[in-house]
Amino acid sequence: MKKIAVFQSDLRVGGIQKALINMLNDLNGDQCQVDLYLFEEGSFFDLPQHPNLNIIPRKPYPFLNRLVYFNILRRMAPVPVRDVEYDIAVDFNSYRNECSVGAVCARAKKRIMWIHNDVEIKKRNEPKYQILWHFFHKKLRHFDAFCAVSPGIIEGFRRTSGIWDKPITAIPNHIDTGEIFRKRDMPIDFAPDPGEFNLCTMGRICHQKGFDILLELVAQAVRRRPELHLYILGDGPDREKILAQARHLGIPDRVTLLGNQPNPFPYLAKMDAFTLTSRYEGQGLVIWEAKAVGLPLYIAKNLEKYNPGIAGTEDLVEAFVSAQRVPLRPDDLAQYNQEISRSLLQVLELDGEPAPEGDTILSD
């Protein structure tokens, strides 16, 4: 039985957190023992129930440790990993130093880091990330291989990191359609107006997710289609900015923020369409969750490269104006998930075969 250590900051609200929950649920508990190291308490999601999954809490490093060069930190900071020999150590977070120190200092035969974002564009757009990258980027050289949540972020990662000699496997996020189908019909105290065309989006309300871009597009569409209504599932640091922007655009009654919902699927199932206008992504897990529910998808054209098989839309305003209500068409994403499971088993060497040495891209 393989022994795997996984390091993640927390299991609170977020796409990385949900992706990890789905991955752990996808693993066969009879094939591996997983020690999951977490640095913050509490979980927004239902925890996997595997007999061979051990959740190990650890104290986070002080915040200012993020501004210490990684090679210094790994020699001076407390090592947050048990003295156990692992087959594989995984930094699933890729941002937090605690996770990297744990994976690098673990007694492991192989070290893998998950890459969740288009780091090339993120570094270009976010001054905070530029600072963090300056201090932590040398940690990347301590890993033997990488997993990217979409093929569209691999080349940007290589250019930004300068790492050309280590394998990267594209493994999109597993989508737990069984959970989605089980939870979508649960009762909720919410019902959108059936006389309106109810468009929804979901994610952290922050610069990357481009909700400000979406509001501009919705404002244009509402002039031609007054019954259009946008619902936003999620919360974040730009919440008040978005509310102020809706007022400035004259559409405060056309935009409703629903906040973070532990079970978003009944909300999605009551909508007419789903949209996403992120400036950049790693993949866009919420797109695939909406697809599983059966909603028509209207995503920005730039998101195509992160989501092979899903077409982007050049003119979202026209798409919103002309969209028609259609019956939901749920999708179990069977082939999509099968490909992910196969690649995950190979990368974690749970199929009995060595992991591939070169870049591996999943088929559409």
C-alpha positions as CSV (number, residue, x, y, z in Angstrom):
1,M,0.0,0.0,0.0
2,K,1.4,3.4,-1.0
3,K,1.9,6.0,1.6
4,I,1.2,9.6,0.5
5,A,1.6,12.8,2.4
6,V,-0.6,15.7,1.2
7,F,-0.1,19.3,2.4
8,Q,-2.8,21.9,2.1
9,S,-3.4,25.1,4.0
10,D,-7.1,24.5,4.9
11,L,-10.4,23.1,3.7
12,R,-12.4,26.4,3.9
13,V,-14.2,28.0,1.0
14,G,-12.4,27.9,-2.3
15,G,-11.8,26.0,-5.6
16,I,-8.4,24.5,-4.4
17,Q,-10.1,23.2,-1.3
18,K,-13.0,21.7,-3.2
19,A,-10.6,20.2,-5.8
20,L,-8.7,18.4,-3.0
21,I,-11.9,17.1,-1.5
22,N,-12.9,15.7,-4.9
23,M,-9.5,14.2,-5.5
24,L,-9.4,12.4,-2.1
25,N,-12.9,11.0,-2.7
26,D,-11.7,9.8,-6.1
27,L,-8.8,7.8,-4.6
28,N,-9.3,4.2,-3.7
29,G,-8.7,3.9,0.0
30,D,-7.6,0.3,-0.4
31,Q,-4.6,1.4,-2.6
32,C,-3.1,4.0,-0.5
33,Q,-2.8,5.5,3.0
34,V,-3.0,9.3,2.9
35,D,-1.8,11.7,5.6
36,L,-3.4,15.0,5.0
37,Y,-1.6,17.9,6.8
38,L,-3.8,21.0,7.4
39,F,-2.6,24.3,8.8
40,E,-6.0,25.9,9.6
41,E,-9.0,24.5,11.4
42,G,-12.5,24.1,10.1
43,S,-14.0,22.7,6.9
44,F,-16.6,24.3,4.6
45,F,-17.0,20.9,2.8
46,D,-18.0,17.4,3.7
47,L,-14.8,15.5,4.6
48,P,-14.0,12.3,2.8
49,Q,-14.7,9.2,4.7
50,H,-11.8,6.8,4.1
51,P,-10.4,4.4,6.6
52,N,-6.9,5.1,5.4
53,L,-7.1,8.9,5.4
54,N,-5.5,10.6,8.4
55,I,-6.1,14.3,8.9
56,I,-3.1,15.8,10.8
57,P,-3.5,19.4,12.1
58,R,-0.4,21.6,12.2
59,K,0.2,25.2,13.4
60,P,0.6,27.7,10.6
61,Y,3.7,29.7,10.3
62,P,3.6,33.4,11.3
63,F,2.3,35.6,8.4
64,L,5.7,37.4,8.0
65,N,7.4,34.1,7.2
66,R,5.9,34.5,3.7
67,L,8.5,37.2,3.3
68,V,11.4,35.0,4.0
69,Y,13.4,33.3,1.2
70,F,12.3,29.7,1.0
71,N,15.7,28.2,1.2
72,I,16.3,30.0,4.5
73,L,12.9,29.2,5.8
74,R,13.1,25.5,5.2
75,R,16.3,25.3,7.3
76,M,15.0,27.5,10.2
77,A,11.2,26.9,10.4
78,P,9.6,24.0,12.3
79,V,9.2,21.0,10.0
80,P,5.5,20.2,9.9
81,V,5.7,16.6,8.9
82,R,5.9,13.4,10.9
83,D,9.1,11.3,10.7
84,V,7.5,8.7,8.4
85,E,8.7,7.4,5.1
86,Y,6.4,8.2,2.3
87,D,6.3,7.1,-1.3
88,I,5.1,10.5,-2.5
89,A,4.8,13.9,-0.8
90,V,2.4,16.4,-2.4
91,D,2.2,20.1,-2.0
92,F,-1.4,20.6,-3.2
93,N,-1.5,24.2,-2.3
94,S,1.6,25.6,-4.1
95,Y,1.2,29.1,-2.4
96,R,1.8,28.5,1.3
97,N,5.3,28.0,2.6
98,E,4.2,25.5,5.3
99,C,2.9,23.2,2.6
100,S,6.1,23.4,0.6
101,V,8.4,23.0,3.6
102,G,6.4,19.9,4.6
103,A,6.6,18.3,1.2
104,V,10.3,19.2,0.7
105,C,11.4,18.0,4.2
106,A,9.3,14.9,4.2
107,R,11.2,11.6,3.9
108,A,9.7,10.8,0.5
109,K,10.8,9.1,-2.7
110,K,9.1,11.6,-4.8
111,R,7.8,15.2,-4.5
112,I,4.9,16.6,-6.6
113,M,3.5,20.1,-6.6
114,W,0.0,21.0,-7.9
115,I,-0.3,24.2,-10.0
116,H,-3.8,25.7,-9.8
117,N,-3.4,29.0,-11.7
118,D,-2.0,30.7,-14.7
119,V,1.0,31.9,-12.8
120,E,2.4,33.9,-15.8
121,I,-0.7,36.1,-16.0
122,K,-1.2,36.1,-12.2
123,K,2.4,37.4,-11.7
124,R,1.9,40.0,-14.3
125,N,-1.4,41.3,-12.8
126,E,-1.0,41.0,-9.0
127,P,1.7,43.0,-7.2
128,K,1.1,40.9,-4.0
129,Y,1.8,37.7,-5.9
130,Q,5.0,39.3,-7.5
131,I,6.3,39.8,-4.0
132,L,5.4,36.3,-2.8
133,W,6.9,34.8,-6.0
134,H,10.2,36.7,-5.3
135,F,10.6,35.0,-2.0
136,F,9.3,31.5,-2.7
137,H,10.0,30.7,-6.4
138,K,13.2,28.8,-5.6
139,K,11.1,26.1,-3.8
140,L,10.0,24.9,-7.2
141,R,13.4,23.3,-7.9
142,H,13.0,21.0,-4.9
143,F,10.1,19.1,-6.6
144,D,10.4,16.2,-9.0
145,A,7.2,16.7,-10.9
146,F,4.2,19.0,-11.3
147,C,0.5,18.6,-12.0
148,A,-1.3,21.4,-13.7
149,V,-5.1,21.7,-13.5
150,S,-5.3,22.4,-17.2
151,P,-3.0,22.1,-20.2
152,G,-3.4,25.8,-20.9
153,I,-1.3,26.8,-17.9
154,I,1.8,24.6,-18.5
155,E,3.7,26.7,-21.0
156,G,3.2,29.9,-18.9
157,F,4.4,28.1,-15.8
158,R,7.5,26.9,-17.6
159,R,8.3,30.4,-18.9
160,T,7.8,32.0,-15.5
161,S,9.6,29.4,-13.4
162,G,12.3,28.6,-15.9
163,I,11.7,24.9,-15.2
164,W,11.9,23.0,-18.5
165,D,13.5,19.8,-17.3
166,K,10.8,18.3,-15.1
167,P,7.6,16.5,-16.1
168,I,4.2,18.3,-15.9
169,T,1.0,16.3,-16.1
170,A,-2.3,18.1,-16.9
171,I,-4.9,16.7,-14.5
172,P,-8.1,18.8,-14.5
173,N,-10.2,18.9,-11.3
174,H,-12.3,15.8,-10.7
175,I,-16.0,16.8,-10.5
176,D,-18.0,14.8,-8.0
177,T,-21.2,14.5,-10.1
178,G,-22.6,12.0,-7.6
179,E,-22.5,14.6,-4.9
180,I,-24.0,17.2,-7.3
181,F,-26.9,15.1,-8.3
182,R,-27.5,14.1,-4.7
183,K,-27.6,17.6,-3.4
184,R,-29.2,19.6,-6.3
185,D,-32.8,18.7,-5.3
186,M,-32.4,19.6,-1.6
187,P,-34.9,22.2,-0.5
188,I,-33.7,25.8,-0.2
189,D,-35.4,29.0,0.8
190,F,-34.8,30.7,-2.5
191,A,-36.7,31.0,-5.8
192,P,-35.8,33.3,-8.6
193,D,-38.5,35.2,-10.5
194,P,-39.8,32.8,-13.3
195,G,-40.6,35.9,-15.4
196,E,-36.9,36.9,-15.5
197,F,-34.0,35.3,-17.4
198,N,-31.9,34.2,-14.4
199,L,-28.2,34.2,-15.1
200,C,-25.7,33.0,-12.5
201,T,-22.0,33.0,-11.8
202,M,-20.0,31.6,-8.9
203,G,-16.6,32.2,-7.3
204,R,-14.6,34.4,-5.0
205,I,-15.4,38.0,-5.5
206,C,-11.9,39.3,-6.3
207,H,-10.0,40.9,-9.1
208,Q,-9.0,37.6,-10.8
209,K,-12.6,36.5,-11.2
210,G,-13.6,39.5,-13.3
211,F,-17.0,40.2,-11.8
212,D,-16.5,43.9,-12.5
213,I,-16.1,42.9,-16.2
214,L,-19.3,40.8,-16.0
215,L,-21.3,43.7,-14.5
216,E,-20.3,46.0,-17.4
217,L,-21.6,43.3,-19.8
218,V,-24.8,42.7,-17.9
219,A,-25.5,46.5,-17.8
220,Q,-25.2,46.6,-21.5
221,A,-27.5,43.6,-22.0
222,V,-30.1,44.9,-19.5
223,R,-30.7,47.9,-21.8
224,R,-31.9,45.5,-24.4
225,R,-33.3,42.8,-22.1
226,P,-34.7,44.4,-18.9
227,E,-35.7,41.0,-17.5
228,L,-32.1,39.8,-17.3
229,H,-31.1,39.1,-13.7
230,L,-27.6,38.2,-12.5
231,Y,-27.0,36.1,-9.3
232,I,-23.6,35.8,-7.8
233,L,-22.8,32.8,-5.6
234,G,-19.8,33.6,-3.5
235,D,-18.1,36.2,-1.4
236,G,-14.7,37.9,-1.2
237,P,-12.8,41.1,-0.7
238,D,-14.4,43.0,-3.6
239,R,-18.0,42.4,-2.5
240,E,-18.6,46.1,-1.6
241,K,-16.9,47.3,-4.8
242,I,-19.3,45.1,-6.8
243,L,-22.3,46.4,-5.0
244,A,-21.1,50.0,-5.6
245,Q,-20.5,49.3,-9.2
246,A,-24.0,47.8,-9.7
247,R,-25.4,51.0,-8.2
248,H,-23.2,53.2,-10.4
249,L,-24.3,51.3,-13.5
250,G,-27.9,51.7,-12.6
251,I,-28.6,47.9,-12.2
252,P,-28.7,47.3,-8.4
253,D,-32.1,45.6,-8.8
254,R,-30.6,43.4,-11.6
255,V,-27.8,42.0,-9.5
256,T,-28.2,39.8,-6.4
257,L,-25.3,38.5,-4.3
258,L,-26.2,35.2,-2.6
259,G,-23.0,34.7,-0.6
260,N,-21.1,31.5,0.0
261,Q,-23.4,28.5,0.1
262,P,-22.2,25.1,1.5
263,N,-24.5,23.5,-1.1
264,P,-24.7,25.7,-4.2
265,F,-26.2,23.1,-6.5
266,P,-29.9,23.7,-5.7
267,Y,-29.3,27.4,-6.5
268,L,-27.6,26.5,-9.8
269,A,-30.5,24.1,-10.6
270,K,-33.0,27.0,-10.4
271,M,-31.1,29.2,-12.9
272,D,-31.4,29.5,-16.6
273,A,-27.7,29.8,-17.6
274,F,-24.2,30.1,-16.2
275,T,-21.5,32.6,-17.0
276,L,-17.9,33.2,-16.1
277,T,-15.7,36.1,-17.1
278,S,-12.5,35.6,-15.1
279,R,-9.4,37.5,-16.3
280,Y,-7.5,34.2,-16.0
281,E,-7.9,30.8,-14.3
282,G,-6.2,27.6,-13.6
283,Q,-9.1,25.7,-14.9
284,G,-12.5,26.9,-13.7
285,L,-14.0,24.2,-11.6
286,V,-17.3,26.0,-11.3
287,I,-17.8,25.8,-15.1
288,W,-17.8,22.1,-14.9
289,E,-20.1,22.0,-11.9
290,A,-22.6,24.1,-13.8
291,K,-22.2,21.8,-16.8
292,A,-22.9,18.8,-14.6
293,V,-26.1,20.5,-13.3
294,G,-27.1,21.0,-17.0
295,L,-27.0,24.7,-17.4
296,P,-26.1,26.4,-20.7
297,L,-22.7,27.9,-20.4
298,Y,-21.6,31.4,-21.5
299,I,-17.9,31.8,-20.7
300,A,-15.4,34.4,-21.9
301,K,-13.4,33.4,-24.9
302,N,-10.1,33.7,-23.0
303,L,-11.2,30.8,-20.7
304,E,-11.3,28.2,-23.5
305,K,-7.6,27.4,-23.1
306,Y,-8.1,26.4,-19.5
307,N,-11.2,24.2,-20.3
308,P,-10.6,22.0,-23.3
309,G,-14.0,20.9,-24.8
310,I,-15.9,24.0,-23.7
311,A,-16.4,26.7,-26.2
312,G,-16.0,30.4,-25.2
313,T,-18.2,33.2,-26.4
314,E,-16.8,36.2,-28.3
315,D,-19.8,38.5,-27.7
316,L,-21.3,37.8,-24.3
317,V,-23.7,40.8,-24.4
318,E,-25.3,39.4,-27.5
319,A,-25.4,36.0,-26.0
320,F,-27.1,37.2,-22.8
321,V,-29.7,39.2,-24.9
322,S,-30.5,36.3,-27.2
323,A,-30.3,33.4,-24.7
324,Q,-33.5,31.3,-24.4
325,R,-34.7,29.3,-21.4
326,V,-34.2,25.6,-22.1
327,P,-34.6,22.4,-20.0
328,L,-31.6,21.5,-17.9
329,R,-29.5,18.8,-19.4
330,P,-27.5,17.2,-16.6
331,D,-24.1,15.6,-17.6
332,D,-22.5,12.9,-15.5
333,L,-19.1,13.9,-17.0
334,A,-18.2,10.1,-17.1
335,Q,-15.5,10.2,-19.7
336,Y,-14.0,13.4,-18.3
337,N,-13.7,11.9,-14.8
338,Q,-12.5,8.6,-16.1
339,E,-9.6,10.3,-17.9
340,I,-8.7,12.3,-14.7
341,S,-8.8,9.2,-12.5
342,R,-6.6,7.3,-14.9
343,S,-4.0,10.1,-15.0
344,L,-4.2,10.6,-11.2
345,L,-3.4,6.9,-10.6
346,Q,-0.5,7.1,-12.9
347,V,1.0,10.3,-11.4
348,L,0.7,8.9,-7.9
349,E,2.0,5.5,-9.2
350,L,-1.1,3.6,-7.9
351,D,-1.5,1.7,-11.1
352,G,1.7,-0.2,-10.9
353,E,3.4,1.8,-13.7
354,P,6.1,4.5,-13.4
355,A,4.8,8.0,-13.9
356,P,5.5,9.6,-17.3
357,E,8.7,11.6,-17.7
358,G,7.5,14.2,-20.2
359,D,4.5,16.5,-20.3
360,T,1.2,14.6,-20.4
361,I,-1.9,16.3,-21.8
362,L,-5.3,14.8,-21.4
363,S,-7.4,14.5,-24.5
364,D,-10.4,16.8,-24.9
